[in-house]
Amino acid sequence: MNFIKLDILVLLDQHKKITAVADALGVKQPTITFHMKSLEELYGVPLFETYGGRYKLTRAGNALLHYARKIRALGLEAGRIMAEQRSPEKGIFHIGASYVAGTYLLPIWIHQFREAYPEVEVRLTIRTAPVIRQMLTERQIDIGFIAAQNANTKDELYYEAICEDKLVLAFSADHPLAKKAGFYQPTTLSEELEAYPFLLHGSQSTTREMTNHWAQTNNITLKNGMEMDSLESIKRTLMHGNNITFISHTAIQEEVALGKLACEDIHKDFPQRMIFVCYNPERWISPQMNAFLEIVREQRVYEGNY
């Protein structure tokens, strides 16, 4: 199936220039121009307009873009599924995950899967939870793993809770709070938090969203230490100075065991967060995908479907 016209529409919306689209598709500029004109002739409406050498989709172009993305995604997915049918033991299995699941949980699951399907090419993309949801909706990945408080029932994806991803208050092993073992008291927690610089997670992370909501609900003003969108950077920064933050307990278990970090369980004062496996329910469940789901479910700590 030839998707070049749809590719051009999607890429032109992203890059705004014919030269960039031609480079992305590996064709010459006249080829792009030809397909743009033939697409407008096919539908009988203007789809593109120029402003200072840059292209922009018209109202009709944007309407077609909505369907072009879906058609391309379905076509590409169909191609992958047919490839799996030709060689069930081979193919490509693309996983998307938010940071905690992708860094600390998936490596062992992928290892177990590869032992059963050594010739399947596994790809792992790590992004924030909202991006993983979007990639599933657009069929860019086969399956996703995200950390969230609740399953999102608005995006029509299938969610299944796998295990708890508990948030804890973390700090360096020689932090003043580390010397006050079991200091946590709901009535004094705000004073402890406001006394030290607080490391904020990236604006799109679930942890940041939960932190902001918790601080607003409890009328706490966090002292801004820094904003970071890398878990490893946050952990290494915690090791120096008096910084504190909320972070996944799974992400810091190794550092705590080595005596580099310490933490306090504040679960009584913080909402529960889970790791969910999610996928597009309209996607055909291949033997490879089913095998991977079985591996994940065997590790499940929390029972319950959403």
PAKE-416895 format. One line per field, with one value per residue: residue number from 1; residue in one letter; x, y negated, z of N, C-alpha, C in turn. Coordinates in pm, whole numbers. Layout:
% PAKE-416895
nr <- [NUM ...] .
rest <- [A ...] .
n_xx <- [X ...] .
n_yy <- [Y ...] .
n_zz <- [Z ...] .
ca_xx <- [X ...] .
ca_yy <- [Y ...] .
ca_zz <- [Z ...] .
c_xx <- [X ...] .
c_yy <- [Y ...] .
c_zz <- [Z ...] .
This chain:
% PAKE-416895
nr <- [1 2 3 4 5 6 7 8 9 10 11 12 13 14 15 16 17 18 19 20 21 22 23 24 25 26 27 28 29 30 31 32 33 34 35 36 37 38 39 40 41 42 43 44 45 46 47 48 49 50 51 52 53 54 55 56 57 58 59 60 61 62 63 64 65 66 67 68 69 70 71 72 73 74 75 76 77 78 79 80 81 82 83 84 85 86 87 88 89 90 91 92 93 94 95 96 97 98 99 100 101 102 103 104 105 106 107 108 109 110 111 112 113 114 115 116 117 118 119 120 121 122 123 124 125 126 127 128 129 130 131 132 133 134 135 136 137 138 139 140 141 142 143 144 145 146 147 148 149 150 151 152 153 154 155 156 157 158 159 160 161 162 163 164 165 166 167 168 169 170 171 172 173 174 175 176 177 178 179 180 181 182 183 184 185 186 187 188 189 190 191 192 193 194 195 196 197 198 199 200 201 202 203 204 205 206 207 208 209 210 211 212 213 214 215 216 217 218 219 220 221 222 223 224 225 226 227 228 229 230 231 232 233 234 235 236 237 238 239 240 241 242 243 244 245 246 247 248 249 250 251 252 253 254 255 256 257 258 259 260 261 262 263 264 265 266 267 268 269 270 271 272 273 274 275 276 277 278 279 280 281 282 283 284 285 286 287 288 289 290 291 292 293 294 295 296 297 298 299 300 301 302 303 304 305 306] .
rest <- [M N F I K L D I L V L L D Q H K K I T A V A D A L G V K Q P T I T F H M K S L E E L Y G V P L F E T Y G G R Y K L T R A G N A L L H Y A R K I R A L G L E A G R I M A E Q R S P E K G I F H I G A S Y V A G T Y L L P I W I H Q F R E A Y P E V E V R L T I R T A P V I R Q M L T E R Q I D I G F I A A Q N A N T K D E L Y Y E A I C E D K L V L A F S A D H P L A K K A G F Y Q P T T L S E E L E A Y P F L L H G S Q S T T R E M T N H W A Q T N N I T L K N G M E M D S L E S I K R T L M H G N N I T F I S H T A I Q E E V A L G K L A C E D I H K D F P Q R M I F V C Y N P E R W I S P Q M N A F L E I V R E Q R V Y E G N Y] .
n_xx <- [85 61 160 250 134 -20 185 325 139 121 391 445 285 427 693 674 812 892 1141 1237 1050 1098 1359 1311 1160 1325 1314 1291 1230 1042 884 745 594 438 276 140 -17 -169 -312 -476 -623 -753 -937 -1055 -1034 -850 -561 -322 -135 81 310 539 730 692 491 147 -132 -458 -798 -940 -726 -635 -854 -838 -592 -643 -767 -574 -361 -474 -532 -277 -157 -314 -262 17 23 -121 58 270 143 85 343 416 253 364 610 593 774 942 962 867 843 712 752 628 702 664 898 975 869 986 1260 1315 1153 1083 1324 1389 1157 1161 1394 1314 1115 1265 1406 1216 1137 1372 1434 1269 1251 1286 1174 1217 1068 1104 911 714 409 171 261 309 48 -62 90 0 -269 -237 -132 141 301 304 233 194 339 264 284 33 -237 -500 -676 -716 -1013 -1107 -971 -1014 -840 -719 -670 -472 -399 -80 119 193 322 481 511 768 919 1226 1580 1929 2158 2293 2141 1973 1712 1744 1854 1653 1487 1184 1043 810 508 175 91 317 455 439 597 849 888 882 1114 1336 1513 1320 1317 1176 993 977 745 547 531 382 441 503 256 102 243 206 -72 -104 40 -111 -359 -295 -213 60 369 620 970 1145 1390 1499 1409 1373 1379 1474 1510 1749 1915 1781 1811 2090 2135 2001 2178 2356 2389 2100 1867 1532 1270 967 952 952 957 1054 1245 1459 1554 1798 1992 1925 1977 2253 2327 2336 2117 1824 1492 1147 845 545 289 45 -37 -47 -175 -246 -46 -25 133 42 -36 -107 -300 -412 -740 -839 -634 -495 -429 -133 58 312 267 76 226 411 244 161 397 432 201 247 420 272 172 -40 -382 -639 -849 -900] .
n_yy <- [120 -220 -500 -753 -1003 -1060 -1057 -1283 -1487 -1467 -1507 -1758 -1918 -1900 -1991 -2212 -2287 -2209 -2111 -1989 -1784 -1637 -1550 -1391 -1184 -1089 -1160 -1361 -1718 -1799 -1570 -1576 -1808 -1732 -1526 -1672 -1844 -1653 -1544 -1754 -1781 -1540 -1562 -1802 -2047 -2323 -2234 -2318 -2608 -2894 -3085 -3320 -3145 -2919 -2634 -2578 -2399 -2417 -2479 -2263 -2096 -2042 -1900 -1672 -1581 -1476 -1230 -1120 -1059 -853 -662 -606 -502 -272 -132 -87 63 288 386 465 664 855 923 1054 1277 1405 1481 1600 1635 1426 1079 744 604 347 158 -83 -301 -472 -646 -506 -241 -169 -180 -34 193 316 418 684 822 804 947 1208 1249 1244 1478 1666 1580 1535 1425 1218 876 645 330 52 -233 -514 -747 -1023 -957 -1076 -1100 -833 -733 -876 -775 -512 -551 -652 -432 -387 -234 100 182 43 -91 -256 -489 -579 -736 -655 -451 -582 -641 -782 -779 -548 -334 -10 76 228 297 355 344 176 -154 -307 -630 -801 -1015 -1142 -1176 -1268 -1030 -1142 -1353 -1599 -1506 -1234 -1163 -1167 -934 -787 -1024 -1113 -1275 -1353 -1606 -1762 -1742 -1935 -2144 -2026 -1981 -2239 -2343 -2271 -2272 -2177 -1929 -1939 -1729 -1679 -1880 -1731 -1489 -1222 -1215 -1482 -1601 -1482 -1574 -1854 -1869 -1758 -1942 -2176 -2097 -2060 -2308 -2384 -2538 -2466 -2481 -2587 -2394 -2298 -2213 -1909 -1667 -1415 -1108 -994 -1218 -1357 -1177 -1176 -1442 -1457 -1330 -1519 -1794 -1949 -1878 -1763 -1537 -1401 -1071 -772 -474 -240 -334 -416 -212 -70 -269 -334 -91 -86 -284 -546 -708 -803 -748 -831 -684 -804 -722 -737 -988 -1041 -989 -665 -516 -344 -100 -59 167 105 96 60 152 228 333 624 907 1045 1358 1302 1066 1157 1347 1181 1034 1236 1294 1054 1050 1263 1153 988 787 660 723 680 541 262] .
n_zz <- [0 -91 76 28 -38 187 372 295 351 632 710 601 754 989 931 760 528 190 118 352 382 151 202 426 319 126 -146 -451 -469 -677 -690 -451 -485 -705 -595 -401 -558 -698 -491 -411 -646 -644 -430 -483 -350 -202 -25 77 171 134 335 338 226 376 437 509 633 494 606 507 460 720 813 655 743 996 934 771 942 1094 894 791 1023 1070 834 850 1083 998 811 978 1126 927 858 1089 1064 846 946 1236 1444 1421 1334 1451 1769 1934 2216 2442 2715 3028 3246 3494 3470 3223 3278 3514 3538 3288 3160 3267 3201 2923 2874 2952 2764 2527 2549 2486 2234 2048 1796 1748 1694 1939 2036 2244 2362 2560 2717 2846 3035 2912 2645 2576 2587 2372 2160 2157 2091 1835 1718 1700 1858 1999 2258 2587 2892 3182 3457 3681 3864 3824 3586 3263 3138 2926 2685 2545 2550 2655 2991 3242 3570 3704 3910 4222 4228 4437 4578 4749 4999 4928 4998 5057 5202 5415 5487 5695 5754 5737 5969 6141 6195 6097 6106 5996 6029 5978 6066 6084 5850 5645 5743 5742 5468 5358 5450 5305 4984 4705 4460 4148 3930 3570 3379 3247 3372 3564 3834 3887 3839 4044 4265 4249 4279 4534 4691 4652 4755 5023 5091 5075 5019 4810 4826 4559 4424 4185 3847 3680 3414 3413 3567 3658 3680 3879 4094 4129 4192 4432 4597 4674 4888 5049 4918 4849 4743 4594 4487 4286 4471 4366 4187 4340 4498 4473 4528 4789 4918 4888 5055 4967 4929 5119 5244 5316 5396 5290 5255 5385 5349 5084 4754 4607 4355 4045 3828 3502 3238 2905 2602 2261 2218 1973 1837 1689 1883 1880 1875 1983 2131 2311 2450 2575 2742 2914 3050 3189 3347 3516 3693 3839 4112 4211 4195 3958 3711 3492] .
ca_xx <- [0 143 111 334 54 -54 311 354 46 160 525 441 229 532 815 635 890 898 1277 1247 967 1170 1472 1258 1109 1429 1274 1321 1124 932 796 657 501 345 178 57 -116 -261 -399 -577 -710 -835 -1047 -1120 -1027 -712 -516 -199 -114 217 334 682 810 656 360 50 -252 -583 -898 -966 -604 -635 -958 -783 -481 -699 -790 -448 -285 -538 -517 -136 -131 -378 -190 145 -4 -159 182 344 71 104 481 415 189 459 716 547 885 1022 883 907 753 748 699 647 689 709 1036 997 845 1082 1397 1336 1069 1078 1442 1380 1047 1208 1490 1237 1047 1365 1443 1113 1132 1504 1449 1180 1320 1214 1209 1164 1067 1071 860 620 282 82 314 286 -95 -83 151 -91 -388 -198 -84 285 361 213 188 253 342 268 250 -80 -324 -618 -684 -784 -1122 -1152 -898 -1058 -738 -741 -574 -469 -304 20 178 194 443 467 595 824 997 1366 1685 2059 2174 2342 2050 1920 1593 1785 1892 1528 1417 1041 999 686 381 93 76 442 519 450 712 970 902 907 1244 1446 1486 1245 1343 1052 1001 934 606 453 537 274 488 488 112 58 308 137 -207 -89 82 -225 -461 -249 -170 204 452 746 1084 1194 1532 1531 1318 1446 1292 1549 1514 1888 1965 1719 1872 2228 2128 1960 2293 2437 2315 1980 1750 1436 1170 885 1003 913 1042 1120 1356 1572 1584 1941 2068 1898 2050 2395 2351 2355 1994 1732 1356 1043 718 439 170 -78 -71 -29 -260 -183 -16 -6 188 -58 -9 -219 -287 -531 -823 -867 -517 -498 -334 -47 119 422 211 11 333 468 144 163 517 405 96 305 493 178 161 -174 -484 -752 -854 -970] .
ca_yy <- [0 -340 -604 -870 -1125 -1082 -1091 -1423 -1571 -1464 -1565 -1901 -1982 -1903 -2064 -2338 -2314 -2098 -2055 -1901 -1667 -1559 -1484 -1287 -1071 -1045 -1183 -1496 -1817 -1793 -1458 -1623 -1904 -1655 -1457 -1774 -1888 -1543 -1527 -1861 -1748 -1424 -1604 -1920 -2162 -2360 -2170 -2382 -2750 -2935 -3211 -3348 -3027 -2806 -2579 -2558 -2330 -2492 -2416 -2131 -2017 -1994 -1797 -1551 -1538 -1393 -1095 -1071 -997 -726 -567 -566 -418 -143 -64 -42 173 405 439 534 786 951 972 1152 1399 1474 1539 1579 1633 1306 957 634 581 212 128 -219 -301 -589 -627 -404 -109 -142 -170 57 314 381 495 825 881 817 1059 1333 1261 1273 1619 1742 1532 1473 1359 1101 749 569 189 -11 -379 -568 -884 -1050 -883 -1131 -1069 -690 -719 -928 -681 -398 -596 -667 -301 -392 -127 214 193 -62 -78 -390 -507 -671 -713 -581 -426 -690 -578 -872 -763 -423 -231 92 63 336 265 459 337 43 -236 -395 -749 -826 -1137 -1097 -1274 -1203 -948 -1225 -1468 -1612 -1423 -1094 -1141 -1168 -814 -783 -1160 -1152 -1298 -1437 -1743 -1838 -1717 -2059 -2219 -1958 -2001 -2379 -2383 -2229 -2288 -2063 -1901 -1914 -1647 -1748 -1928 -1634 -1362 -1193 -1254 -1628 -1628 -1442 -1664 -1983 -1853 -1736 -2068 -2269 -2046 -2077 -2447 -2382 -2602 -2395 -2568 -2538 -2367 -2285 -2126 -1813 -1566 -1291 -1043 -976 -1349 -1385 -1093 -1220 -1571 -1430 -1285 -1635 -1903 -1920 -1866 -1656 -1525 -1281 -989 -631 -391 -145 -399 -446 -98 -38 -374 -322 27 -119 -388 -675 -783 -757 -789 -819 -642 -900 -671 -776 -1126 -1056 -895 -547 -520 -210 -77 2 205 55 113 26 274 265 400 769 959 1145 1453 1235 974 1238 1406 1076 1004 1346 1274 941 1087 1353 1072 893 781 607 783 593 484 133] .
ca_zz <- [0 -104 165 12 -33 327 439 261 426 773 726 570 872 1090 892 694 409 96 122 468 354 50 270 516 240 34 -284 -498 -442 -775 -656 -344 -546 -788 -510 -337 -657 -729 -375 -420 -758 -605 -342 -539 -258 -166 99 123 141 172 404 347 193 462 403 616 586 497 691 448 482 859 825 594 827 1102 881 715 1051 1129 783 790 1140 1046 727 902 1176 918 753 1084 1163 819 870 1198 1015 758 1030 1374 1539 1396 1338 1538 1880 1980 2349 2493 2861 3102 3291 3597 3412 3117 3329 3626 3531 3158 3118 3300 3123 2785 2875 2955 2634 2425 2561 2415 2095 2027 1668 1741 1722 2040 2045 2365 2360 2691 2712 2956 3022 2808 2512 2552 2555 2238 2066 2147 2018 1694 1676 1674 1938 2018 2396 2668 3037 3238 3599 3692 3979 3779 3443 3191 3060 2820 2559 2483 2557 2758 3101 3340 3675 3721 4044 4280 4211 4554 4589 4881 5013 4921 5029 5067 5322 5525 5500 5832 5773 5750 6109 6219 6147 6128 6143 5930 6099 5890 6117 6074 5721 5568 5794 5696 5324 5327 5504 5218 4840 4651 4319 4075 3810 3448 3383 3191 3444 3658 3967 3898 3849 4177 4360 4244 4335 4677 4754 4650 4847 5161 5108 5102 4919 4800 4793 4430 4415 4044 3772 3598 3353 3411 3698 3700 3722 4008 4197 4154 4259 4570 4675 4714 4951 5129 4831 4874 4637 4588 4377 4292 4555 4276 4120 4429 4584 4468 4597 4932 4964 4890 5153 4902 4949 5222 5209 5418 5338 5326 5187 5455 5313 4941 4680 4551 4212 3992 3695 3415 3101 2824 2458 2183 2213 1835 1781 1694 1982 1816 1969 2053 2229 2414 2529 2660 2845 3011 3132 3277 3444 3616 3791 3896 4256 4238 4113 3926 3577 3485] .
c_xx <- [89 84 182 255 17 71 344 266 89 293 527 380 335 645 791 711 901 1035 1291 1168 1038 1286 1423 1214 1213 1391 1309 1202 1011 834 696 551 395 237 88 -54 -217 -358 -510 -674 -804 -956 -1116 -1125 -881 -676 -394 -199 22 217 484 769 781 513 274 -72 -372 -680 -930 -846 -598 -740 -908 -669 -528 -715 -661 -365 -343 -519 -375 -108 -191 -305 -57 128 -40 -35 262 277 89 245 491 355 283 566 680 660 972 936 941 801 795 675 725 626 727 834 1057 980 951 1223 1415 1254 1084 1204 1434 1268 1089 1308 1417 1167 1146 1412 1344 1108 1264 1519 1354 1260 1235 1265 1142 1180 1022 1034 769 488 189 129 291 140 -122 -27 64 -214 -358 -134 64 360 257 153 259 247 358 239 139 -160 -442 -606 -762 -889 -1168 -1086 -924 -948 -777 -631 -586 -361 -210 79 172 328 439 563 641 894 1143 1463 1817 2068 2224 2260 2002 1797 1629 1822 1769 1441 1271 984 859 567 299 86 201 511 539 570 843 994 940 1045 1360 1410 1427 1274 1212 1079 949 785 505 450 419 313 472 342 61 117 236 0 -200 -53 -33 -332 -424 -195 -23 278 589 856 1151 1345 1578 1424 1399 1350 1365 1556 1657 1948 1909 1786 2013 2230 2087 2078 2378 2348 2192 1854 1662 1342 1081 935 956 1011 1118 1247 1478 1612 1733 2023 2046 1975 2200 2429 2378 2235 1916 1593 1263 912 608 305 40 -127 -66 -114 -179 -160 18 73 81 6 -130 -192 -419 -617 -857 -748 -532 -391 -255 7 232 369 145 115 393 372 143 283 492 305 149 377 398 170 19 -273 -595 -740 -934 -1026] .
c_yy <- [-125 -454 -737 -1000 -1160 -1119 -1238 -1518 -1581 -1535 -1715 -1979 -1995 -1999 -2197 -2369 -2189 -2031 -1955 -1772 -1576 -1483 -1369 -1163 -1017 -1057 -1326 -1589 -1814 -1679 -1499 -1716 -1833 -1591 -1556 -1820 -1777 -1518 -1632 -1834 -1633 -1468 -1732 -2040 -2196 -2298 -2239 -2529 -2790 -3071 -3230 -3226 -2905 -2762 -2558 -2489 -2423 -2422 -2276 -2038 -1960 -1887 -1665 -1494 -1444 -1248 -1035 -1000 -861 -621 -515 -468 -278 -63 -8 74 300 469 517 667 893 1007 1076 1284 1478 1545 1515 1567 1508 1181 854 614 450 180 -18 -219 -436 -549 -514 -264 -73 -117 -57 187 389 459 644 893 902 932 1192 1356 1302 1419 1707 1707 1462 1395 1241 977 667 425 129 -162 -430 -716 -905 -975 -943 -1099 -922 -666 -763 -832 -556 -433 -604 -540 -303 -283 -18 219 87 -30 -216 -386 -610 -637 -626 -553 -539 -629 -664 -845 -629 -318 -129 78 182 304 382 459 194 -26 -344 -513 -766 -962 -1094 -1211 -1198 -1128 -1028 -1353 -1477 -1525 -1276 -1060 -1140 -1052 -814 -918 -1191 -1158 -1391 -1582 -1827 -1823 -1846 -2141 -2158 -1987 -2144 -2426 -2354 -2250 -2161 -2049 -1863 -1827 -1728 -1775 -1826 -1503 -1347 -1234 -1404 -1665 -1596 -1533 -1798 -1975 -1838 -1866 -2168 -2226 -2072 -2217 -2457 -2450 -2535 -2491 -2512 -2521 -2361 -2200 -2039 -1712 -1432 -1232 -1028 -1108 -1386 -1306 -1141 -1356 -1554 -1393 -1399 -1741 -1855 -1911 -1749 -1647 -1405 -1201 -845 -552 -288 -204 -419 -329 -66 -139 -369 -204 0 -230 -525 -767 -723 -805 -769 -786 -737 -855 -711 -913 -1150 -953 -776 -566 -379 -214 -3 50 161 80 77 151 317 334 550 818 1073 1243 1390 1144 1051 1301 1303 1041 1112 1333 1164 980 1183 1275 982 904 740 672 684 538 356 116] .
c_zz <- [0 -21 141 19 111 407 416 341 573 795 696 686 982 1054 821 565 322 101 236 446 254 113 357 439 141 -112 -322 -476 -546 -747 -548 -402 -629 -702 -436 -432 -687 -614 -376 -534 -722 -524 -388 -447 -232 -30 160 87 195 239 417 322 279 430 527 557 595 594 639 470 623 882 768 679 938 1055 825 823 1088 1020 777 904 1121 940 774 1000 1102 857 855 1119 1055 822 980 1152 924 839 1177 1475 1522 1411 1434 1645 1947 2110 2382 2644 2918 3180 3392 3539 3309 3167 3429 3620 3398 3120 3149 3222 2978 2775 2871 2821 2525 2432 2486 2266 2061 1896 1650 1777 1819 2041 2168 2354 2496 2679 2834 2930 2917 2667 2479 2517 2411 2133 2050 2066 1869 1639 1636 1750 1960 2157 2479 2816 3097 3388 3607 3818 3940 3630 3378 3099 2943 2686 2490 2474 2664 2863 3195 3443 3699 3861 4094 4253 4318 4549 4733 4880 5022 4947 5043 5199 5441 5543 5646 5857 5792 5894 6201 6173 6191 6165 6094 6025 6010 5935 6101 5939 5642 5613 5744 5547 5290 5374 5409 5071 4782 4502 4250 3953 3691 3447 3333 3269 3539 3799 3988 3915 3989 4285 4366 4310 4487 4749 4761 4750 4993 5190 5148 4987 4918 4759 4668 4429 4271 3978 3680 3537 3339 3552 3748 3748 3859 4118 4230 4225 4405 4658 4728 4777 5024 5045 4874 4755 4663 4469 4395 4379 4472 4217 4209 4519 4588 4546 4748 4990 4975 4989 5093 4920 5066 5183 5327 5348 5387 5269 5254 5408 5163 4867 4627 4402 4165 3862 3616 3286 3021 2676 2391 2167 2071 1768 1794 1790 1919 1919 2050 2163 2343 2506 2624 2774 2953 3105 3234 3386 3551 3726 3871 4049 4295 4145 4083 3787 3581 3346] .
